[in-house]
Amino acid sequence: MALLTPQGVKNVFQFQQKPEGREHLRRLLNWDEFDELRDSRRSILLDTFYESIIFAVCKGFPWAEVAKVVKFTEELLKETKGCSITEAVAILGNKLRDYQGHFNTTHLLALCDYFHNTFLHHYKLYQYVLGQDQEVNLTITHLDVCAPPQPLPLAEGMDRDLWKHEQQVTELSMAEVQKRTSVVLLKETLQLEQEHLLQKKFSEVPMQQDRVLRREELENLINEAIHVQIECLRKLLQFEIQITFDILDLRFQKKILNLHAPVPFPLSITGQPSPDESLKLNKANKGKKAKAKKK
């Protein structure tokens, strides 16, 4: 790899867009242009070098040390090729000791954390991509672009405001149906709950074949059954009242929408009746004349 200069890595970082920075870094490395899809190894390697530059600059490394971080990255990738994760950890530690004269303690610790959280954390993936040749199966399919269908005649269309109005009315009607459905579902749920509670209360009473319930036991059993039914009715009544108010509110909204409904388009011009209206008027006039003749 070509030796990067402090000014070179500075220029890479100054590109605001990543694709532009990567392309400049590729030229600094004296790499030929390559297909990002077909040559995934070189693409990922370029990403690794670029991300190491961004990391070093964001951590406050001097520009000269940023260039050394890229060199450190390249050496680490080469030396760990084909090694186990344990060997890679040992190699990383040895390289950090070798670079003690190039970085201060703070930057060495930051460099250690960076490669631990990126390179070692995804070590098997790096080994799979960078350690062996990849077989690329790239399929290119040419598809015909279909034009949109021919729109319907304008005479069959609807004014946008009128369409929006109908949509709003439909939504309110659907909401009312959902409210009524929720009442039916609650009734069924409360019915099942009531049966379960009554069955539970009855099962708590000790039943013996020759034993007759005392008056107090029977009264308590009846009172508990009445309490269960009243509680279920209370829940149902409370829910129905709330749903009734909600339905009234929905109908009120629908009424307001209908009062402010947009006028259908087009209107008759200069107040003249439409052909259908003219035909109805002619029939009505003929009917009146026929009645007058009979009289």
Backbone as CSV, one residue per row, in Angstrom:
resi,resn,N_x,N_y,N_z,CA_x,CA_y,CA_z,C_x,C_y,C_z
1,MET,0.846,-1.190,0.000,0.000,0.000,0.000,0.879,1.236,0.000
2,ALA,0.477,2.236,-0.759,1.231,3.477,-0.806,1.199,4.163,0.551
3,LEU,2.301,4.819,0.895,2.400,5.481,2.179,1.560,6.756,2.155
4,LEU,0.634,6.864,3.088,-0.216,8.044,3.156,0.484,9.149,3.921
5,THR,0.293,10.364,3.478,0.882,11.522,4.133,-0.153,12.187,5.029
6,PRO,0.289,12.991,6.009,-0.679,13.722,6.842,-1.615,14.594,6.026
7,GLN,-1.109,15.231,4.980,-1.965,16.073,4.147,-2.969,15.226,3.373
8,GLY,-2.541,14.036,2.972,-3.445,13.158,2.232,-4.636,12.725,3.070
9,VAL,-4.399,12.267,4.316,-5.523,11.845,5.162,-6.381,13.046,5.549
10,LYS,-5.759,14.224,5.650,-6.539,15.427,5.948,-7.503,15.736,4.814
11,ASN,-7.018,15.580,3.579,-7.891,15.814,2.426,-9.038,14.807,2.376
12,VAL,-8.751,13.546,2.753,-9.803,12.526,2.776,-10.883,12.911,3.774
13,PHE,-10.477,13.358,4.945,-11.443,13.709,5.990,-12.255,14.941,5.620
14,GLN,-11.682,15.853,4.866,-12.371,17.102,4.557,-13.506,16.924,3.565
15,PHE,-13.568,15.784,2.881,-14.720,15.514,2.025,-15.930,15.237,2.915
16,GLN,-17.004,15.979,2.717,-18.181,15.840,3.579,-18.962,14.566,3.291
17,GLN,-18.915,14.087,2.060,-19.630,12.875,1.683,-18.679,11.687,1.685
18,LYS,-19.146,10.567,2.255,-18.302,9.370,2.347,-17.869,8.861,0.973
19,PRO,-18.762,8.740,-0.025,-18.308,8.229,-1.339,-17.160,9.053,-1.923
20,GLU,-17.200,10.366,-1.762,-16.131,11.204,-2.298,-14.825,10.980,-1.527
21,GLY,-14.934,10.853,-0.191,-13.738,10.582,0.606,-13.122,9.235,0.281
22,ARG,-13.957,8.206,0.087,-13.447,6.879,-0.273,-12.744,6.911,-1.624
23,GLU,-13.323,7.646,-2.579,-12.729,7.709,-3.909,-11.375,8.408,-3.868
24,HIS,-11.278,9.462,-3.066,-9.988,10.152,-2.939,-8.962,9.250,-2.259
25,LEU,-9.401,8.483,-1.248,-8.495,7.560,-0.579,-8.018,6.474,-1.532
26,ARG,-8.896,5.999,-2.398,-8.501,4.980,-3.384,-7.390,5.506,-4.282
27,ARG,-7.519,6.757,-4.708,-6.492,7.336,-5.572,-5.176,7.523,-4.813
28,LEU,-5.253,7.895,-3.533,-4.031,8.038,-2.737,-3.322,6.705,-2.536
29,LEU,-4.108,5.614,-2.479,-3.534,4.278,-2.314,-3.032,3.693,-3.629
30,ASN,-3.213,4.444,-4.729,-2.791,3.991,-6.066,-3.516,2.714,-6.489
31,TRP,-4.771,2.593,-6.072,-5.586,1.450,-6.486,-6.274,1.773,-7.806
32,ASP,-6.395,0.762,-8.657,-7.168,0.922,-9.879,-8.655,0.928,-9.554
33,GLU,-9.427,1.484,-10.438,-10.876,1.469,-10.233,-11.370,0.026,-10.262
34,PHE,-12.393,-0.255,-9.445,-12.905,-1.623,-9.360,-14.425,-1.584,-9.187
35,ASP,-15.034,-2.719,-9.498,-16.487,-2.862,-9.362,-16.816,-3.173,-7.905
36,GLU,-17.593,-2.303,-7.262,-17.911,-2.473,-5.848,-18.666,-3.769,-5.595
37,LEU,-19.492,-4.193,-6.557,-20.285,-5.405,-6.357,-19.472,-6.665,-6.599
38,ARG,-18.673,-6.671,-7.631,-17.915,-7.869,-7.974,-16.675,-8.053,-7.086
39,ASP,-16.051,-6.965,-6.680,-14.850,-7.047,-5.854,-15.190,-6.574,-4.445
40,SER,-15.944,-7.408,-3.719,-16.385,-7.029,-2.379,-15.211,-6.947,-1.400
41,ARG,-14.172,-7.769,-1.615,-13.027,-7.749,-0.704,-12.352,-6.381,-0.716
42,ARG,-12.075,-5.862,-1.903,-11.405,-4.560,-1.984,-12.319,-3.444,-1.487
43,SER,-13.608,-3.599,-1.735,-14.557,-2.582,-1.260,-14.575,-2.518,0.269
44,ILE,-14.615,-3.688,0.926,-14.630,-3.721,2.391,-13.296,-3.260,2.951
45,LEU,-12.199,-3.600,2.281,-10.886,-3.161,2.730,-10.763,-1.641,2.659
46,LEU,-11.288,-1.070,1.584,-11.275,0.390,1.464,-12.136,1.034,2.543
47,ASP,-13.278,0.409,2.837,-14.130,0.911,3.921,-13.386,0.873,5.256
48,THR,-12.650,-0.205,5.489,-11.920,-0.355,6.753,-10.883,0.747,6.923
49,PHE,-10.124,1.035,5.859,-9.121,2.104,5.933,-9.790,3.464,6.119
50,TYR,-10.878,3.684,5.401,-11.571,4.975,5.513,-12.126,5.177,6.923
51,GLU,-12.757,4.134,7.494,-13.318,4.257,8.839,-12.224,4.452,9.885
52,SER,-11.037,3.877,9.663,-9.936,4.092,10.613,-9.486,5.551,10.595
53,ILE,-9.517,6.188,9.425,-9.181,7.621,9.345,-10.209,8.451,10.105
54,ILE,-11.479,8.169,9.875,-12.532,8.917,10.552,-12.430,8.743,12.059
55,PHE,-12.154,7.509,12.498,-12.017,7.257,13.937,-10.880,8.076,14.533
56,ALA,-9.714,8.030,13.887,-8.537,8.699,14.438,-8.738,10.209,14.512
57,VAL,-9.340,10.785,13.476,-9.558,12.233,13.483,-10.548,12.622,14.579
58,CYS,-11.630,11.839,14.717,-12.637,12.158,15.733,-12.080,11.996,17.154
59,LYS,-11.064,11.151,17.320,-10.451,10.964,18.639,-9.345,11.974,18.912
60,GLY,-9.099,12.877,17.965,-8.113,13.928,18.200,-6.689,13.548,17.888
61,PHE,-6.461,12.507,17.072,-5.108,12.150,16.685,-4.533,13.261,15.798
62,PRO,-3.262,13.601,15.950,-2.625,14.513,14.992,-2.620,13.888,13.597
63,TRP,-2.527,14.750,12.580,-2.636,14.244,11.205,-1.541,13.228,10.897
64,ALA,-0.355,13.425,11.445,0.729,12.452,11.211,0.386,11.096,11.820
65,GLU,-0.244,11.105,12.984,-0.624,9.846,13.625,-1.820,9.201,12.929
66,VAL,-2.691,10.019,12.313,-3.823,9.459,11.562,-3.317,8.591,10.421
67,ALA,-2.283,9.072,9.732,-1.698,8.274,8.647,-1.102,6.970,9.191
68,LYS,-0.516,7.029,10.388,0.052,5.816,10.990,-1.039,4.840,11.421
69,VAL,-2.222,5.350,11.776,-3.340,4.473,12.123,-3.737,3.620,10.915
70,VAL,-3.718,4.226,9.722,-4.050,3.462,8.513,-2.993,2.382,8.286
71,LYS,-1.736,2.742,8.488,-0.646,1.756,8.341,-0.805,0.641,9.378
72,PHE,-1.157,1.012,10.610,-1.396,0.034,11.674,-2.515,-0.923,11.270
73,THR,-3.580,-0.381,10.691,-4.729,-1.193,10.267,-4.325,-2.193,9.192
74,GLU,-3.538,-1.717,8.212,-3.119,-2.608,7.131,-2.251,-3.749,7.661
75,GLU,-1.316,-3.421,8.541,-0.434,-4.443,9.093,-1.211,-5.460,9.932
76,LEU,-2.178,-4.981,10.716,-2.968,-5.891,11.549,-3.772,-6.856,10.697
77,LEU,-4.366,-6.365,9.615,-5.157,-7.235,8.733,-4.279,-8.298,8.075
78,LYS,-3.071,-7.914,7.672,-2.175,-8.875,7.029,-1.664,-9.913,8.027
79,GLU,-1.277,-9.475,9.205,-0.661,-10.388,10.169,-1.664,-11.350,10.801
80,THR,-2.940,-10.975,10.832,-3.950,-11.863,11.431,-4.643,-12.746,10.401
81,LYS,-4.235,-12.671,9.158,-4.885,-13.462,8.120,-4.697,-14.949,8.399
82,GLY,-5.802,-15.670,8.521,-5.773,-17.098,8.765,-5.520,-17.491,10.208
83,CYS,-5.446,-16.542,11.126,-5.178,-16.836,12.535,-6.485,-17.025,13.293
84,SER,-6.383,-17.670,14.450,-7.538,-17.829,15.323,-7.778,-16.530,16.080
85,ILE,-8.917,-16.455,16.742,-9.254,-15.239,17.475,-8.262,-15.014,18.612
86,THR,-7.800,-16.093,19.247,-6.822,-15.965,20.334,-5.503,-15.412,19.813
87,GLU,-5.076,-15.918,18.671,-3.831,-15.427,18.073,-3.979,-13.974,17.638
88,ALA,-5.181,-13.613,17.155,-5.413,-12.236,16.723,-5.329,-11.264,17.895
89,VAL,-5.859,-11.679,19.050,-5.778,-10.824,20.243,-4.316,-10.621,20.639
90,ALA,-3.532,-11.685,20.581,-2.111,-11.581,20.934,-1.373,-10.683,19.944
91,ILE,-1.681,-10.817,18.657,-1.038,-9.982,17.631,-1.390,-8.519,17.842
92,LEU,-2.659,-8.239,18.188,-3.068,-6.863,18.438,-2.300,-6.283,19.620
93,GLY,-2.146,-7.065,20.692,-1.401,-6.580,21.851,0.056,-6.294,21.517
94,ASN,0.691,-7.191,20.733,2.088,-6.983,20.352,2.254,-5.739,19.486
95,LYS,1.300,-5.519,18.574,1.409,-4.358,17.694,1.211,-3.060,18.479
96,LEU,0.330,-3.082,19.459,0.147,-1.890,20.287,1.434,-1.566,21.050
97,ARG,2.150,-2.596,21.526,3.426,-2.356,22.205,4.476,-1.825,21.228
98,ASP,4.424,-2.334,19.990,5.385,-1.858,18.994,5.162,-0.397,18.636
99,TYR,3.924,0.062,18.734,3.593,1.444,18.353,3.567,2.385,19.548
100,GLN,4.122,1.972,20.687,4.135,2.848,21.857,4.928,4.129,21.604
101,GLY,5.914,4.043,20.768,6.708,5.234,20.465,6.033,6.165,19.481
102,HIS,4.947,5.721,18.842,4.261,6.549,17.843,3.008,7.224,18.398
103,PHE,2.381,6.619,19.426,1.160,7.167,19.998,1.333,7.339,21.501
104,ASN,0.629,8.309,22.060,0.643,8.440,23.515,-0.297,7.412,24.135
105,THR,-0.328,7.366,25.464,-1.108,6.328,26.154,-2.599,6.441,25.856
106,THR,-3.107,7.667,25.834,-4.539,7.870,25.576,-4.932,7.367,24.194
107,HIS,-4.109,7.691,23.216,-4.420,7.264,21.849,-4.237,5.760,21.678
108,LEU,-3.280,5.171,22.397,-3.112,3.714,22.336,-4.333,2.992,22.901
109,LEU,-4.850,3.515,24.014,-6.055,2.909,24.598,-7.253,3.066,23.668
110,ALA,-7.369,4.236,23.045,-8.481,4.446,22.104,-8.350,3.512,20.908
111,LEU,-7.110,3.330,20.435,-6.871,2.428,19.306,-7.205,0.991,19.690
112,CYS,-6.852,0.599,20.898,-7.157,-0.757,21.376,-8.664,-0.976,21.448
113,ASP,-9.387,-0.007,22.011,-10.845,-0.121,22.098,-11.478,-0.172,20.709
114,TYR,-10.970,0.621,19.785,-11.544,0.670,18.442,-11.439,-0.685,17.743
115,PHE,-10.264,-1.292,17.753,-10.104,-2.574,17.069,-10.774,-3.713,17.828
116,HIS,-10.916,-3.558,19.130,-11.625,-4.592,19.886,-13.113,-4.570,19.554
117,ASN,-13.679,-3.369,19.417,-15.124,-3.237,19.171,-15.501,-3.409,17.709
118,THR,-14.534,-3.328,16.810,-14.837,-3.468,15.378,-14.216,-4.738,14.806
119,PHE,-12.905,-4.766,14.741,-12.203,-5.877,14.095,-12.388,-7.200,14.848
120,LEU,-12.089,-7.228,16.149,-12.200,-8.471,16.908,-13.652,-8.867,17.129
121,HIS,-14.532,-7.881,17.272,-15.947,-8.190,17.506,-16.561,-8.901,16.300
122,HIS,-16.072,-8.587,15.101,-16.564,-9.230,13.868,-15.416,-9.985,13.184
123,TYR,-14.582,-10.630,13.987,-13.356,-11.222,13.462,-13.634,-12.303,12.413
124,LYS,-14.600,-13.174,12.684,-14.898,-14.249,11.732,-15.385,-13.691,10.398
125,LEU,-16.144,-12.613,10.447,-16.616,-11.999,9.202,-15.458,-11.413,8.410
126,TYR,-14.530,-10.747,9.106,-13.361,-10.205,8.422,-12.537,-11.326,7.796
127,GLN,-12.356,-12.413,8.536,-11.578,-13.533,8.009,-12.246,-14.158,6.791
128,TYR,-13.563,-14.256,6.839,-14.280,-14.873,5.718,-14.185,-14.014,4.462
129,VAL,-14.292,-12.709,4.635,-14.308,-11.822,3.468,-12.905,-11.543,2.956
130,LEU,-11.971,-11.248,3.879,-10.641,-10.828,3.475,-9.650,-11.980,3.391
131,GLY,-9.974,-13.127,3.973,-9.008,-14.209,4.033,-9.102,-15.215,2.916
132,GLN,-10.148,-15.150,2.090,-10.285,-16.128,1.024,-11.010,-15.496,-0.154
133,ASP,-10.794,-16.076,-1.310,-11.445,-15.562,-2.510,-12.937,-15.854,-2.453
134,GLN,-13.706,-14.892,-2.890,-15.151,-15.031,-2.871,-15.676,-15.278,-4.279
135,GLU,-16.591,-16.200,-4.372,-17.236,-16.466,-5.658,-18.465,-15.574,-5.777
136,VAL,-18.442,-14.693,-6.754,-19.515,-13.715,-6.914,-20.480,-14.213,-7.987
137,ASN,-21.710,-14.419,-7.604,-22.765,-14.779,-8.550,-23.656,-13.558,-8.745
138,LEU,-23.396,-12.817,-9.781,-24.113,-11.573,-10.037,-25.022,-11.771,-11.241
139,THR,-26.286,-11.614,-11.019,-27.274,-11.783,-12.091,-27.824,-10.421,-12.485
140,ILE,-27.779,-10.138,-13.763,-28.299,-8.867,-14.283,-29.519,-9.171,-15.137
141,THR,-30.600,-8.538,-14.811,-31.851,-8.757,-15.535,-32.330,-7.426,-16.119
142,HIS,-32.647,-7.446,-17.374,-33.173,-6.257,-18.047,-34.699,-6.321,-18.016
143,LEU,-35.283,-5.338,-17.424,-36.729,-5.291,-17.289,-37.298,-4.141,-18.108
144,ASP,-38.442,-4.406,-18.706,-39.137,-3.369,-19.462,-39.940,-2.493,-18.515
145,VAL,-39.834,-1.212,-18.715,-40.591,-0.263,-17.892,-41.979,-0.109,-18.500
146,CYS,-42.979,-0.449,-17.725,-44.358,-0.360,-18.206,-44.914,1.027,-17.931
147,ALA,-45.507,1.590,-18.944,-46.125,2.909,-18.787,-47.387,2.786,-17.944
148,PRO,-47.783,3.855,-17.278,-49.019,3.801,-16.477,-50.228,3.560,-17.358
149,PRO,-51.272,2.939,-16.832,-52.459,2.655,-17.654,-53.153,3.932,-18.103
150,GLN,-53.918,3.775,-19.174,-54.656,4.913,-19.714,-55.705,5.368,-18.706
151,PRO,-55.716,6.626,-18.339,-56.700,7.096,-17.356,-58.119,7.023,-17.910
152,LEU,-59.076,6.924,-17.011,-60.481,6.875,-17.405,-60.920,8.234,-17.958
153,PRO,-61.979,8.247,-18.726,-62.485,9.530,-19.238,-62.839,10.475,-18.097
154,LEU,-62.649,11.756,-18.332,-62.935,12.747,-17.295,-64.400,12.721,-16.883
155,ALA,-65.273,12.312,-17.799,-66.700,12.285,-17.469,-67.008,11.280,-16.372
156,GLU,-66.146,10.246,-16.248,-66.343,9.237,-15.209,-65.612,9.586,-13.915
157,GLY,-64.901,10.705,-13.926,-64.159,11.103,-12.748,-65.040,11.807,-11.723
158,MET,-64.407,12.186,-10.632,-65.113,12.840,-9.528,-64.260,14.001,-9.044
159,ASP,-64.918,15.064,-8.686,-64.211,16.211,-8.155,-63.443,15.806,-6.889
160,ARG,-62.241,16.353,-6.735,-61.394,15.957,-5.612,-62.050,16.276,-4.269
161,ASP,-62.622,17.449,-4.134,-63.261,17.815,-2.869,-64.447,16.903,-2.561
162,LEU,-65.206,16.553,-3.594,-66.340,15.661,-3.392,-65.855,14.266,-2.988
163,TRP,-64.755,13.810,-3.609,-64.201,12.499,-3.256,-63.719,12.491,-1.804
164,LYS,-63.021,13.560,-1.396,-62.567,13.646,-0.012,-63.746,13.643,0.954
165,HIS,-64.821,14.336,0.565,-66.009,14.384,1.424,-66.603,12.986,1.591
166,GLU,-66.715,12.248,0.485,-67.271,10.896,0.563,-66.371,9.983,1.396
167,GLN,-65.056,10.167,1.291,-64.142,9.362,2.091,-64.327,9.641,3.577
168,GLN,-64.486,10.903,3.926,-64.680,11.265,5.334,-65.994,10.709,5.871
169,VAL,-67.043,10.784,5.077,-68.331,10.247,5.501,-68.237,8.734,5.684
170,THR,-67.542,8.066,4.757,-67.365,6.609,4.863,-66.591,6.233,6.120
171,GLU,-65.538,6.994,6.432,-64.759,6.720,7.643,-65.610,6.882,8.898
172,LEU,-66.456,7.915,8.931,-67.334,8.098,10.090,-68.335,6.958,10.211
173,SER,-68.871,6.503,9.073,-69.817,5.388,9.105,-69.143,4.111,9.586
174,MET,-67.912,3.877,9.120,-67.181,2.691,9.567,-66.880,2.773,11.062
175,ALA,-66.543,3.965,11.539,-66.276,4.118,12.962,-67.524,3.823,13.789
176,GLU,-68.689,4.234,13.285,-69.938,3.943,14.004,-70.206,2.446,14.043
177,VAL,-69.953,1.760,12.926,-70.141,0.307,12.899,-69.207,-0.372,13.897
178,GLN,-67.966,0.100,13.976,-67.011,-0.482,14.921,-67.471,-0.269,16.363
179,LYS,-68.040,0.908,16.638,-68.539,1.171,17.992,-69.661,0.196,18.349
180,ARG,-70.583,-0.011,17.422,-71.694,-0.931,17.694,-71.181,-2.363,17.848
181,THR,-70.195,-2.716,17.044,-69.636,-4.059,17.151,-68.968,-4.270,18.509
182,SER,-68.294,-3.223,19.000,-67.638,-3.346,20.303,-68.646,-3.591,21.418
183,VAL,-69.854,-3.025,21.292,-70.891,-3.265,22.300,-71.302,-4.738,22.297
184,VAL,-71.486,-5.289,21.097,-71.871,-6.702,20.990,-70.788,-7.600,21.578
185,LEU,-69.529,-7.286,21.272,-68.431,-8.093,21.798,-68.350,-8.002,23.319
186,LEU,-68.586,-6.799,23.854,-68.546,-6.650,25.309,-69.672,-7.444,25.973
187,LYS,-70.850,-7.439,25.355,-71.962,-8.216,25.904,-71.592,-9.694,25.996
188,GLU,-71.000,-10.214,24.925,-70.608,-11.629,24.936,-69.532,-11.892,25.996
189,THR,-68.571,-10.958,26.112,-67.512,-11.130,27.106,-68.066,-11.108,28.524
190,LEU,-68.954,-10.147,28.800,-69.538,-10.049,30.134,-70.418,-11.251,30.452
191,GLN,-71.102,-11.782,29.433,-71.924,-12.964,29.638,-71.069,-14.152,30.069
192,LEU,-69.924,-14.334,29.382,-69.020,-15.417,29.755,-68.417,-15.181,31.136
193,GLU,-68.071,-13.922,31.423,-67.513,-13.607,32.737,-68.531,-13.863,33.838
194,GLN,-69.792,-13.491,33.580,-70.851,-13.705,34.570,-71.062,-15.197,34.825
195,GLU,-71.091,-15.982,33.767,-71.258,-17.422,33.946,-70.087,-18.018,34.726
196,HIS,-68.884,-17.538,34.451,-67.707,-18.059,35.158,-67.764,-17.712,36.644
197,LEU,-68.129,-16.450,36.958,-68.187,-16.045,38.363,-69.278,-16.786,39.120
198,LEU,-70.439,-16.958,38.470,-71.520,-17.691,39.131,-71.133,-19.147,39.371
199,GLN,-70.494,-19.735,38.387,-70.058,-21.124,38.550,-69.044,-21.232,39.685
200,LYS,-68.176,-20.229,39.804,-67.192,-20.228,40.876,-67.864,-20.097,42.243
201,LYS,-68.864,-19.187,42.331,-69.573,-19.010,43.597,-70.313,-20.282,44.001
202,PHE,-70.966,-20.920,43.037,-71.719,-22.145,43.335,-70.790,-23.285,43.749
203,SER,-69.599,-23.336,43.139,-68.677,-24.419,43.468,-68.068,-24.252,44.852
204,GLU,-68.075,-23.029,45.380,-67.531,-22.806,46.713,-68.455,-23.309,47.823
205,VAL,-69.716,-23.531,47.482,-70.671,-24.011,48.485,-70.492,-25.519,48.648
206,PRO,-70.219,-26.001,49.858,-70.056,-27.455,50.061,-71.389,-28.178,49.875
207,MET,-71.412,-29.081,48.939,-72.646,-29.825,48.646,-72.498,-31.272,49.112
208,GLN,-73.481,-31.709,49.893,-73.544,-33.099,50.326,-74.889,-33.681,49.909
209,GLN,-74.881,-34.964,49.744,-76.083,-35.594,49.172,-77.306,-35.437,50.081
210,ASP,-77.142,-35.634,51.383,-78.287,-35.582,52.299,-78.381,-34.254,53.037
211,ARG,-77.547,-33.289,52.707,-77.513,-32.023,53.431,-78.345,-30.977,52.692
212,VAL,-79.177,-30.248,53.479,-80.011,-29.175,52.933,-79.398,-27.846,53.347
213,LEU,-79.338,-26.904,52.384,-78.771,-25.587,52.689,-79.618,-24.869,53.718
214,ARG,-78.935,-24.209,54.638,-79.656,-23.397,55.600,-80.122,-22.116,54.937
215,ARG,-81.005,-21.416,55.601,-81.584,-20.188,55.048,-80.490,-19.131,54.822
216,GLU,-79.571,-18.988,55.814,-78.522,-17.983,55.675,-77.612,-18.303,54.488
217,GLU,-77.271,-19.570,54.336,-76.417,-19.948,53.212,-77.091,-19.684,51.877
218,LEU,-78.372,-19.979,51.791,-79.108,-19.745,50.554,-79.219,-18.257,50.247
219,GLU,-79.497,-17.455,51.316,-79.589,-16.006,51.100,-78.247,-15.434,50.650
220,ASN,-77.153,-15.875,51.275,-75.832,-15.391,50.861,-75.519,-15.770,49.424
221,LEU,-75.890,-16.999,49.055,-75.641,-17.445,47.685,-76.426,-16.609,46.685
222,ILE,-77.693,-16.320,47.032,-78.522,-15.503,46.130,-77.982,-14.080,46.046
223,ASN,-77.568,-13.524,47.195,-77.028,-12.153,47.195,-75.750,-12.054,46.355
224,GLU,-74.893,-13.043,46.478,-73.660,-13.030,45.681,-73.967,-13.152,44.195
225,ALA,-74.950,-13.979,43.853,-75.331,-14.111,42.448,-75.898,-12.800,41.915
226,ILE,-76.742,-12.145,42.733,-77.303,-10.851,42.322,-76.199,-9.821,42.168
227,HIS,-75.221,-9.847,43.087,-74.108,-8.891,43.013,-73.302,-9.088,41.731
228,VAL,-73.077,-10.328,41.359,-72.338,-10.603,40.122,-73.094,-10.071,38.912
229,GLN,-74.413,-10.317,38.869,-75.202,-9.852,37.736,-75.251,-8.329,37.684
230,ILE,-75.410,-7.687,38.856,-75.472,-6.227,38.885,-74.149,-5.623,38.429
231,GLU,-73.042,-6.216,38.857,-71.721,-5.696,38.469,-71.519,-5.799,36.970
232,CYS,-71.928,-6.911,36.381,-71.805,-7.065,34.923,-72.713,-6.078,34.194
233,LEU,-73.926,-5.902,34.711,-74.841,-4.935,34.095,-74.305,-3.513,34.217
234,ARG,-73.651,-3.223,35.352,-73.098,-1.884,35.535,-72.008,-1.605,34.496
235,LYS,-71.132,-2.571,34.304,-70.075,-2.407,33.303,-70.662,-2.218,31.909
236,LEU,-71.672,-3.042,31.602,-72.282,-2.962,30.282,-72.987,-1.629,30.081
237,LEU,-73.728,-1.194,31.098,-74.458,0.069,30.993,-73.491,1.242,30.852
238,GLN,-72.424,1.236,31.633,-71.435,2.309,31.549,-70.796,2.356,30.171
239,PHE,-70.470,1.185,29.629,-69.860,1.131,28.305,-70.844,1.574,27.223
240,GLU,-72.108,1.146,27.340,-73.107,1.524,26.345,-73.364,3.030,26.360
241,ILE,-73.347,3.634,27.551,-73.531,5.086,27.626,-72.394,5.802,26.904
242,GLN,-71.158,5.345,27.156,-70.020,5.974,26.505,-70.071,5.781,24.988
243,ILE,-70.436,4.574,24.561,-70.527,4.306,23.125,-71.632,5.142,22.495
244,THR,-72.744,5.319,23.217,-73.851,6.136,22.693,-73.389,7.563,22.451
245,PHE,-72.647,8.119,23.412,-72.117,9.466,23.226,-71.151,9.517,22.046
246,ASP,-70.317,8.478,21.906,-69.381,8.454,20.785,-70.119,8.396,19.454
247,ILE,-71.181,7.576,19.390,-71.949,7.465,18.141,-72.653,8.776,17.829
248,LEU,-73.202,9.427,18.861,-73.832,10.728,18.636,-72.823,11.746,18.119
249,ASP,-71.613,11.694,18.661,-70.577,12.606,18.187,-70.220,12.316,16.737
250,LEU,-70.136,11.026,16.367,-69.840,10.670,14.978,-70.959,11.135,14.048
251,ARG,-72.204,10.959,14.468,-73.316,11.410,13.635,-73.346,12.924,13.511
252,PHE,-72.966,13.604,14.598,-72.909,15.064,14.545,-71.840,15.516,13.547
253,GLN,-70.688,14.840,13.564,-69.646,15.172,12.594,-70.114,14.908,11.165
254,LYS,-70.822,13.791,10.984,-71.331,13.472,9.644,-72.348,14.516,9.187
255,LYS,-73.185,14.985,10.126,-74.171,16.008,9.784,-73.490,17.294,9.353
256,ILE,-72.437,17.684,10.079,-71.702,18.897,9.719,-71.052,18.744,8.343
257,LEU,-70.499,17.549,8.075,-69.890,17.319,6.759,-70.918,17.442,5.647
258,ASN,-72.121,16.884,5.875,-73.159,16.948,4.848,-73.650,18.373,4.632
259,LEU,-73.647,19.183,5.703,-74.061,20.580,5.543,-73.057,21.374,4.733
260,HIS,-71.798,20.970,4.817,-70.743,21.668,4.075,-70.233,20.823,2.914
261,ALA,-71.085,19.969,2.397,-70.687,19.119,1.276,-70.413,19.961,0.040
262,PRO,-69.351,19.647,-0.705,-69.052,20.408,-1.930,-70.120,20.173,-2.992
263,VAL,-70.308,21.163,-3.816,-71.316,21.082,-4.884,-70.767,20.222,-6.008
264,PRO,-71.549,19.254,-6.511,-71.060,18.410,-7.607,-70.680,19.248,-8.816
265,PHE,-69.687,18.795,-9.543,-69.167,19.481,-10.723,-69.392,18.588,-11.945
266,PRO,-69.762,19.148,-13.119,-69.935,20.577,-13.408,-71.359,21.040,-13.127
267,LEU,-71.514,22.343,-12.937,-72.836,22.948,-12.777,-73.394,23.318,-14.144
268,SER,-74.712,23.504,-14.196,-75.330,23.969,-15.441,-74.958,25.432,-15.659
269,ILE,-74.643,25.784,-16.866,-74.132,27.117,-17.193,-75.302,28.092,-17.334
270,THR,-75.135,29.291,-16.770,-76.099,30.401,-16.836,-77.483,29.985,-16.384
271,GLY,-77.538,29.019,-15.467,-78.826,28.648,-14.891,-79.721,27.870,-15.823
272,GLN,-79.233,27.451,-16.999,-80.045,26.679,-17.920,-80.145,25.237,-17.461
273,PRO,-81.329,24.617,-17.602,-81.481,23.226,-17.162,-80.685,22.279,-18.042
274,SER,-80.295,21.195,-17.468,-79.560,20.179,-18.213,-80.511,19.448,-19.152
275,PRO,-79.978,18.648,-20.101,-80.849,17.909,-21.035,-81.838,17.007,-20.326
276,ASP,-81.397,16.312,-19.255,-82.313,15.434,-18.521,-83.435,16.235,-17.874
277,GLU,-83.064,17.395,-17.297,-84.086,18.214,-16.667,-85.076,18.764,-17.702
278,SER,-84.558,19.136,-18.883,-85.443,19.639,-19.936,-86.429,18.567,-20.379
279,LEU,-85.943,17.308,-20.483,-86.821,16.217,-20.899,-87.929,16.003,-19.868
280,LYS,-87.587,16.088,-18.566,-88.598,15.921,-17.537,-89.637,17.044,-17.587
281,LEU,-89.175,18.261,-17.830,-90.103,19.390,-17.912,-91.053,19.239,-19.102
282,ASN,-90.523,18.775,-20.239,-91.372,18.579,-21.423,-92.439,17.529,-21.178
283,LYS,-92.064,16.435,-20.503,-93.039,15.396,-20.200,-94.111,15.925,-19.254
284,ALA,-93.681,16.716,-18.293,-94.653,17.268,-17.346,-95.624,18.209,-18.050
285,ASN,-95.131,19.042,-18.970,-96.002,19.975,-19.702,-96.982,19.232,-20.596
286,LYS,-96.520,18.161,-21.248,-97.417,17.373,-22.092,-98.521,16.742,-21.260
287,GLY,-98.148,16.270,-20.054,-99.155,15.672,-19.176,-100.212,16.684,-18.771
288,LYS,-99.765,17.903,-18.476,-100.737,18.945,-18.107,-101.668,19.283,-19.263
289,LYS,-101.124,19.378,-20.487,-101.962,19.689,-21.638,-102.975,18.566,-21.893
290,ALA,-102.560,17.306,-21.741,-103.496,16.192,-21.972,-104.631,16.249,-20.962
291,LYS,-104.359,16.574,-19.726,-105.413,16.673,-18.698,-106.366,17.817,-19.031
292,ALA,-105.782,18.930,-19.537,-106.628,20.072,-19.866,-107.595,19.748,-21.007
293,LYS,-107.161,18.997,-22.009,-108.033,18.620,-23.110,-109.182,17.736,-22.652
294,LYS,-108.908,16.810,-21.711,-109.947,15.927,-21.229,-111.028,16.710,-20.502
295,LYS,-110.592,17.754,-19.778,-111.584,18.543,-19.076,-112.458,19.289,-20.062
